[in-house]
Amino acid sequence: MILGPNGAGKTSLIQLAAARLFPTQGEVEVLGTKVGKANAAELHPLIGLTSSALDARIPGSERIHDVVRTGAYGVTAHWREAYDEEDDRRARQLLASLGVAHLADRTFASISSGEKKRVGVARALMPDPELLLLDEPASGLDLGGREELLDALTTLAHDDSAPSMILVTHHVEEIPAGFTHAILMQEGRALYAGPVDEVLTSERLSECFGVNLDVEKNGDRYAARAHVD
């Protein structure tokens, strides 16, 4: 999990990890491969990515079942790809696991923002990636939509067959249960990194965000608010 204020470099880091952005200096290694040294077309299927920018590229007229299936080819709209019964079965299974199987025949434009986020996760999982990157998956969701998404991600995080997951967020309230490690970013660098409970403290978050904060943990979920004397 990567947390930090606006402009900290979180999205740039996730794009580097997705092999969709190349470093101007230094080296980035993902899944044992140096980014920029390998064929991106071979690396991309190993990395599932969800983001609002990617959702915006999906045609509103696209059927949800096809939105998920196209994840196997890394395209955003069904055209001339060839799918078989195994692809159809996996798409149905993923939609069911994210709680949106009933949307399969709906169009992308007709579903809610929260439903789109869950469909996006299903799509990212379609090629059976080794790494799943979630770039602010709960942004723009209302309370109900956020909690439904976090419940689905919590289930996924506890699934032994799930890929390694990295989530980017601005808010500790959007961290699903089951994430084990965290990085606090500030001005393009890692300020703190380590096990979640060691990183997400009042003192460290206050330093990262430049505000005096109180951080609380209730069960497996976190909350933060400005400190009041």
Residue frames relative to the residue before (quaternion, step in Angstrom):
aa qw qx qy qz dx dy dz
M 1.0000 0.0000 0.0000 0.0000 0.00 0.00 0.00
I 0.1416 -0.7818 0.6059 0.0407 3.56 -0.96 0.98
L 0.0096 -0.8108 0.5813 -0.0676 3.54 -0.69 1.15
G 0.3158 0.7479 -0.5471 0.2040 3.57 -1.05 0.72
P 0.6365 -0.5463 0.3797 0.3902 3.59 -1.23 0.29
N 0.6885 -0.4283 0.3646 0.4579 3.57 -1.31 0.09
G 0.8125 0.2610 -0.2011 0.4809 3.56 -1.01 0.83
A 0.4589 0.7042 -0.4421 0.3131 3.59 1.24 0.11
G 0.5643 -0.6089 0.3859 0.4024 3.60 1.21 -0.43
K 0.3410 0.7793 -0.4744 0.2266 3.58 1.26 0.21
T 0.7037 0.4586 -0.2767 0.4667 3.58 0.81 -1.00
S 0.6109 0.5327 -0.3544 0.4664 3.60 1.04 -0.68
L 0.6516 0.5155 -0.3152 0.4587 3.57 0.98 -0.85
I 0.6726 0.4886 -0.3052 0.4645 3.58 0.93 -0.85
Q 0.6361 0.5152 -0.3318 0.4689 3.62 1.08 -0.65
L 0.6095 0.5200 -0.3411 0.4916 3.58 1.12 -0.61
A 0.6701 0.4957 -0.2955 0.4668 3.58 0.95 -0.90
A 0.6742 0.4797 -0.2837 0.4847 3.58 1.18 -0.58
A 0.3917 -0.7326 0.4604 0.3129 3.58 1.33 -0.07
R 0.5010 0.6244 -0.4381 0.4089 3.56 1.09 0.77
L 0.7199 0.2447 -0.1920 0.6205 3.54 1.36 0.10
F 0.2521 -0.7885 0.5451 0.1322 3.57 -0.88 0.92
P 0.5062 -0.6603 0.4528 0.3205 3.61 -0.99 0.74
T 0.4169 -0.6959 0.5255 0.2565 3.58 -1.08 0.74
Q 0.7747 0.0118 -0.0496 0.6303 3.54 1.29 -0.29
G 0.7313 0.3601 -0.2973 0.4971 3.54 -1.16 0.55
E 0.4260 -0.6864 0.5305 0.2569 3.55 -1.33 -0.22
V 0.1654 -0.7469 0.6353 0.1056 3.54 -1.22 0.63
E 0.0817 -0.7901 0.6072 0.0219 3.55 -0.81 1.04
V 0.0259 -0.7940 0.6059 -0.0416 3.55 -0.78 1.11
L 0.8422 -0.0294 -0.0249 0.5379 3.57 -0.77 1.06
G 0.7198 -0.4700 0.2380 0.4520 3.54 0.99 0.90
T 0.6679 0.4654 -0.2872 0.5049 3.57 1.30 0.12
K 0.4029 -0.7064 0.5263 0.2485 3.58 -0.94 0.86
V 0.4324 -0.7032 0.5061 0.2496 3.55 -0.75 1.10
G 0.7600 0.3145 -0.2641 0.5037 3.56 -0.81 1.03
K 0.6868 0.4564 -0.2756 0.4940 3.57 1.25 -0.38
A 0.7294 0.3753 -0.2184 0.5286 3.56 1.22 -0.49
N 0.6143 -0.5149 0.4423 0.4023 3.54 -1.35 0.22
A 0.4186 -0.7366 0.4724 0.2428 3.58 -0.49 1.21
A 0.6143 0.5655 -0.3488 0.4257 3.58 1.06 -0.71
E 0.6649 0.4758 -0.3007 0.4910 3.58 1.16 -0.53
L 0.6845 0.4905 -0.2807 0.4605 3.59 1.07 -0.71
H 0.6244 0.5998 -0.3469 0.3605 3.61 0.93 -0.85
P 0.6575 0.5073 -0.3507 0.4328 3.68 0.86 -0.71
L 0.6367 0.5290 -0.3265 0.4562 3.58 1.20 -0.39
I 0.7283 0.3713 -0.1974 0.5411 3.57 1.31 -0.26
G 0.1913 -0.7692 0.6018 0.0972 3.57 -0.62 1.14
L 0.0602 -0.8109 0.5820 -0.0087 3.58 -0.92 0.91
T 0.0277 -0.7646 0.6433 0.0287 3.55 -1.04 0.84
S 0.1818 0.7648 -0.6029 0.1360 3.57 -1.00 0.83
S 0.6143 -0.5433 0.4176 0.3912 3.57 -1.24 0.40
A 0.6195 0.5503 -0.3436 0.4419 3.59 1.06 -0.73
L 0.6579 0.4938 -0.3062 0.4791 3.56 1.02 -0.79
D 0.6237 0.5383 -0.3393 0.4540 3.60 0.98 -0.80
A 0.6539 0.5430 -0.3119 0.4245 3.58 1.01 -0.84
R 0.6581 0.5148 -0.3071 0.4556 3.60 1.21 -0.43
I 0.5781 0.5871 -0.3796 0.4207 3.60 1.24 -0.22
P 0.4559 -0.6956 0.4724 0.2917 3.64 -0.67 1.01
G 0.5242 -0.6637 0.4400 0.3018 3.55 -0.93 0.88
S 0.6647 0.5183 -0.3025 0.4450 3.58 1.15 -0.55
E 0.4971 0.6775 -0.4209 0.3417 3.59 1.27 -0.20
R 0.4406 -0.6860 0.5169 0.2608 3.57 -0.93 0.93
I 0.5882 -0.6226 0.3793 0.3500 3.60 -0.91 0.89
H 0.6183 0.5421 -0.3467 0.4512 3.60 0.95 -0.78
D 0.6878 0.4632 -0.2764 0.4857 3.59 1.01 -0.81
V 0.5660 0.5816 -0.3860 0.4387 3.59 1.10 -0.62
V 0.6896 0.4629 -0.2776 0.4829 3.57 0.92 -0.89
R 0.6638 0.5190 -0.3216 0.4320 3.61 0.85 -0.90
T 0.6479 0.5402 -0.3406 0.4153 3.61 0.94 -0.79
G 0.5121 0.6418 -0.4152 0.3917 3.58 1.24 -0.29
A 0.5808 0.5928 -0.3688 0.4187 3.58 1.17 -0.50
Y 0.7486 0.3505 -0.1906 0.5296 3.58 1.18 -0.61
G 0.4492 -0.7084 0.4446 0.3142 3.58 1.25 -0.10
V 0.5370 0.5767 -0.4295 0.4411 3.58 1.15 0.62
T 0.4547 -0.7234 0.4609 0.2399 3.57 -1.18 0.44
A 0.7747 0.1953 -0.1465 0.5833 3.60 1.25 0.05
H 0.5103 -0.6471 0.4799 0.3009 3.54 -1.10 0.79
W 0.0329 0.7999 -0.5976 0.0443 3.58 -0.89 0.98
R 0.8139 -0.1882 0.1542 0.5276 3.59 -0.07 -1.24
E 0.3459 0.7461 -0.5112 0.2497 3.59 1.16 0.34
A 0.3433 -0.7214 0.5647 0.2070 3.56 -1.22 0.57
Y 0.0555 -0.7970 0.6014 -0.0040 3.57 -0.72 1.11
D 0.2134 -0.7662 0.5897 0.1404 3.57 -1.15 0.59
E 0.7510 -0.3952 0.2735 0.4527 3.56 -1.32 0.00
E 0.6121 0.5489 -0.3531 0.4465 3.60 1.07 -0.65
D 0.6280 0.5174 -0.3284 0.4797 3.59 1.04 -0.75
D 0.6557 0.5064 -0.3090 0.4670 3.57 0.93 -0.90
R 0.6522 0.5174 -0.3134 0.4569 3.58 0.95 -0.89
R 0.6715 0.4927 -0.3078 0.4599 3.59 0.90 -0.89
A 0.6354 0.5256 -0.3356 0.4554 3.60 0.94 -0.80
R 0.6602 0.4948 -0.3085 0.4733 3.59 0.93 -0.88
Q 0.6502 0.5300 -0.3081 0.4488 3.57 0.98 -0.88
L 0.6765 0.4898 -0.2953 0.4640 3.58 0.93 -0.88
L 0.6311 0.5177 -0.3360 0.4699 3.58 0.97 -0.78
A 0.6523 0.5104 -0.3123 0.4652 3.58 0.99 -0.82
S 0.6691 0.5138 -0.3055 0.4416 3.59 0.93 -0.88
L 0.7033 0.4154 -0.2524 0.5188 3.59 1.20 -0.53
G 0.5356 -0.6784 0.3753 0.3347 3.57 1.27 0.19
V 0.6449 0.5172 -0.3244 0.4598 3.60 1.15 0.45
A 0.2307 0.8043 -0.5184 0.1766 3.60 1.13 0.56
H 0.6369 0.5620 -0.3235 0.4170 3.58 1.09 -0.71
L 0.6436 0.5357 -0.3160 0.4461 3.58 1.27 -0.22
A 0.3527 0.8095 -0.4421 0.1576 3.60 1.26 -0.23
D 0.7764 0.3385 -0.1807 0.4999 3.59 0.96 -0.82
R 0.4921 0.6338 -0.4398 0.4035 3.58 1.27 0.18
T 0.4719 -0.6385 0.5113 0.3289 3.57 -1.26 0.25
F 0.6418 -0.5529 0.3707 0.3807 3.55 -1.18 0.59
A 0.6626 0.5241 -0.3065 0.4385 3.59 1.01 -0.78
S 0.6934 0.5193 -0.2747 0.4172 3.59 1.13 -0.58
I 0.6600 0.5068 -0.3198 0.4531 3.61 1.19 -0.13
S 0.6152 -0.5848 0.3923 0.3544 3.56 -1.24 0.45
S 0.6787 -0.4826 0.3611 0.4196 3.56 -1.31 0.27
G 0.6559 0.5095 -0.3158 0.4587 3.58 0.97 -0.82
E 0.6457 0.5070 -0.3155 0.4758 3.57 1.02 -0.78
K 0.6228 0.5393 -0.3400 0.4534 3.58 1.03 -0.75
K 0.6310 0.5357 -0.3366 0.4489 3.59 1.01 -0.78
R 0.6875 0.4701 -0.2886 0.4722 3.59 0.94 -0.85
V 0.6093 0.5226 -0.3450 0.4864 3.57 1.09 -0.68
G 0.6352 0.5420 -0.3239 0.4447 3.59 1.03 -0.79
V 0.6350 0.5039 -0.3306 0.4833 3.58 1.05 -0.71
A 0.6317 0.5230 -0.3314 0.4665 3.59 0.97 -0.82
R 0.6456 0.5237 -0.3108 0.4608 3.57 0.98 -0.89
A 0.6703 0.5070 -0.3006 0.4508 3.59 0.92 -0.91
L 0.6860 0.4783 -0.2782 0.4725 3.59 1.15 -0.62
M 0.4473 0.7422 -0.4266 0.2590 3.60 1.26 -0.37
P 0.7469 0.3859 -0.2607 0.4747 3.68 0.79 -0.80
D 0.4430 -0.7043 0.4389 0.3393 3.60 1.30 0.22
P 0.0611 0.8548 -0.5125 0.0545 3.60 0.75 1.06
E 0.4906 -0.6299 0.5122 0.3165 3.53 -1.32 0.28
L 0.7759 0.1956 -0.0898 0.5931 3.57 1.25 -0.49
L 0.1164 -0.7832 0.6089 0.0483 3.59 -0.92 0.95
L 0.1225 -0.7993 0.5880 0.0189 3.57 -0.69 1.17
L 0.1004 -0.8056 0.5839 -0.0032 3.55 -0.71 1.15
D 0.1158 -0.8247 0.5530 0.0237 3.56 -0.21 1.30
E 0.8092 -0.2525 0.1014 0.5208 3.57 -0.24 1.35
P 0.0267 0.8644 -0.5018 0.0159 3.60 0.75 0.99
A 0.7264 0.4329 -0.2522 0.4705 3.61 1.09 -0.57
S 0.4043 0.7309 -0.4775 0.2727 3.62 1.22 0.02
G 0.8336 0.2291 -0.1805 0.4692 3.54 -1.01 0.87
L 0.5712 0.6037 -0.3892 0.3972 3.60 1.22 0.02
D 0.4509 -0.6381 0.5343 0.3226 3.55 -1.17 0.52
L 0.7500 -0.4232 0.2519 0.4415 3.58 -1.27 0.21
G 0.6738 0.4999 -0.2999 0.4540 3.56 0.92 -0.91
G 0.6680 0.5017 -0.2951 0.4637 3.55 0.92 -0.92
R 0.6341 0.5306 -0.3294 0.4560 3.57 1.02 -0.80
E 0.7002 0.4770 -0.2854 0.4480 3.57 0.81 -0.96
E 0.6181 0.5255 -0.3472 0.4704 3.60 1.06 -0.66
L 0.6576 0.4989 -0.3073 0.4734 3.57 0.98 -0.85
L 0.6822 0.4891 -0.3006 0.4529 3.60 0.85 -0.93
D 0.6025 0.5447 -0.3530 0.4644 3.57 1.10 -0.63
A 0.6585 0.4967 -0.3029 0.4773 3.58 0.99 -0.85
L 0.6776 0.4819 -0.2955 0.4703 3.60 0.95 -0.82
T 0.5996 0.5481 -0.3554 0.4624 3.59 1.11 -0.61
T 0.6403 0.5123 -0.3139 0.4786 3.57 0.97 -0.87
L 0.6611 0.5069 -0.2993 0.4653 3.57 0.96 -0.89
A 0.6578 0.5276 -0.3117 0.4378 3.59 0.95 -0.87
H 0.7124 0.4324 -0.2511 0.4925 3.59 1.15 -0.58
D 0.5317 0.6193 -0.4010 0.4159 3.59 1.32 0.04
D 0.4120 -0.7435 0.4711 0.2356 3.59 -0.55 1.14
S 0.6866 0.4754 -0.2902 0.4673 3.60 1.15 -0.50
A 0.5037 0.6642 -0.4199 0.3589 3.60 1.27 -0.10
P 0.5463 -0.6043 0.4547 0.3599 3.60 -1.16 0.47
S 0.6197 -0.4668 0.4425 0.4496 3.54 -1.32 0.10
M 0.1779 -0.8153 0.5487 0.0507 3.57 -0.94 0.92
I 0.0627 -0.7571 0.6495 0.0315 3.55 -1.11 0.83
L 0.0894 -0.8086 0.5815 0.0038 3.55 -0.74 1.09
V 0.2021 -0.7595 0.6096 0.1034 3.56 -1.01 0.90
T 0.1491 0.7916 -0.5817 0.1129 3.59 -0.89 0.89
H 0.4224 -0.6598 0.5522 0.2851 3.53 -1.37 0.24
H 0.7772 0.3700 -0.1277 0.4927 3.55 1.19 -0.64
V 0.4530 -0.6877 0.4926 0.2814 3.60 -0.85 0.93
E 0.5887 0.5875 -0.3694 0.4144 3.60 1.15 -0.52
E 0.6886 0.4791 -0.2725 0.4711 3.59 1.22 -0.41
I 0.4947 0.6397 -0.4412 0.3892 3.59 1.23 0.31
P 0.3340 -0.7509 0.5259 0.2194 3.64 -0.56 1.06
A 0.5599 -0.5536 0.4821 0.3841 3.55 -1.23 0.41
G 0.6959 0.4746 -0.3397 0.4186 3.58 -1.08 0.68
F 0.5851 0.5367 -0.3871 0.4688 3.59 1.23 -0.21
T 0.2952 -0.8352 0.4528 0.1016 3.55 -0.66 1.13
H 0.8039 0.1943 -0.0811 0.5563 3.60 1.09 -0.68
A 0.1445 -0.8009 0.5795 0.0435 3.53 -1.18 0.62
I 0.1559 -0.7297 0.6551 0.1188 3.51 -1.36 0.50
L 0.1895 -0.7339 0.6397 0.1279 3.56 -1.00 0.87
M 0.1356 -0.8121 0.5658 0.0450 3.57 -0.67 1.13
Q 0.0413 0.7700 -0.6352 0.0439 3.52 -1.18 0.72
E 0.8571 -0.0609 0.0030 0.5115 3.56 -0.81 1.10
G 0.7633 -0.4399 0.2014 0.4282 3.54 0.80 1.08
R 0.7199 0.3740 -0.2593 0.5240 3.60 1.19 0.25
A 0.5240 -0.6040 0.4947 0.3405 3.52 -1.29 0.40
L 0.2750 -0.7781 0.5480 0.1361 3.56 -0.56 1.19
Y 0.7679 -0.0658 0.0633 0.6340 3.56 1.04 -0.91
A 0.0203 0.7851 -0.6188 0.0170 3.56 -1.16 0.62
G 0.4238 0.6890 -0.5148 0.2839 3.55 -1.06 0.76
P 0.7735 -0.2804 0.2347 0.5178 3.60 -1.21 -0.39
V 0.6384 -0.5890 0.3373 0.3631 3.57 -0.97 0.91
D 0.7050 0.4797 -0.2905 0.4342 3.59 0.74 -0.99
E 0.6578 0.4947 -0.3147 0.4728 3.60 1.14 -0.51
V 0.6978 0.4720 -0.2636 0.4699 3.59 1.11 -0.65
L 0.7518 0.4008 -0.2190 0.4756 3.58 0.86 -0.96
T 0.2595 0.7457 -0.5611 0.2483 3.55 0.46 1.25
S 0.6617 -0.5034 0.3714 0.4133 3.57 -1.24 0.38
E 0.6724 0.5149 -0.3004 0.4389 3.56 0.90 -0.93
R 0.7173 0.4562 -0.2674 0.4537 3.58 0.82 -0.95
L 0.6564 0.4829 -0.3214 0.4824 3.59 0.99 -0.71
S 0.6028 0.5485 -0.3552 0.4578 3.59 1.06 -0.67
E 0.6646 0.4932 -0.2989 0.4752 3.57 0.95 -0.86
C 0.6672 0.5230 -0.3047 0.4341 3.57 0.92 -0.89
F 0.7885 0.3340 -0.1594 0.4912 3.59 0.85 -1.00
G 0.4367 -0.7295 0.4417 0.2865 3.59 1.25 -0.10
V 0.6280 0.4601 -0.3304 0.5336 3.56 1.23 0.59
N 0.4603 -0.6667 0.5056 0.2966 3.57 -1.04 0.76
L 0.0080 -0.8477 0.5251 -0.0749 3.58 -0.26 1.32
D 0.2372 -0.6982 0.6501 0.1836 3.50 -1.35 0.47
V 0.1302 -0.7909 0.5964 0.0433 3.57 -0.76 1.08
E 0.0683 -0.7945 0.6034 0.0082 3.56 -0.87 0.98
K 0.1892 -0.7546 0.6147 0.1299 3.54 -1.21 0.56
N 0.0572 -0.7836 0.6185 -0.0089 3.54 -0.81 1.08
G 0.7878 -0.0481 -0.0211 0.6137 3.56 -0.18 1.27
D 0.7610 -0.3079 0.2545 0.5111 3.59 -0.63 -1.13
R 0.6340 0.5269 -0.3275 0.4618 3.60 1.26 0.18
Y 0.3212 -0.7534 0.5525 0.1549 3.55 -1.20 0.69
A 0.0438 -0.7562 0.6506 0.0550 3.53 -1.33 0.40
A 0.0771 -0.7897 0.6081 0.0263 3.58 -1.11 0.69
R 0.0683 0.7748 -0.6270 0.0427 3.53 -1.15 0.72
A 0.6403 -0.5248 0.3868 0.4062 3.56 -1.22 0.40
H 0.4910 -0.6686 0.4811 0.2837 3.55 -1.01 0.88
V 0.1287 -0.7747 0.6167 0.0540 3.56 -0.99 0.92
D 0.3692 -0.7419 0.5160 0.2170 3.58 -0.68 1.07
